[in-house]
Amino acid sequence: MDIIIYIIYLSFGLKWTLTDTTRQFLIAFLSYLVLTIILMIILVIIVVLLLMSLINSWLDFFCHTLGWISMCS
């Protein structure tokens, strides 16, 4: 929901600062939209990699430190 409000806020801000041509507004709005989507994809990838690292650390701890052989493969 916050993303939608942010995009609407950006579009109104761009509409008021640019000249009245629709093409300039659409190009600027779409470029901001694409940049926002790319940023979200990068953030999702970083979170997934961090979670994978955390799970690997937990498995190493359980397998090697506590000696839970049943969890190790």
Secondary structure, DSSP 8 states (H G I E B T S, - for coil): -HHHHHHHHHHHHHHHHS-S-HHHHHHHHHHHHHHHHHHHHHHHHHHHHHHHHHHHHHHHIIIIIS--GGG--
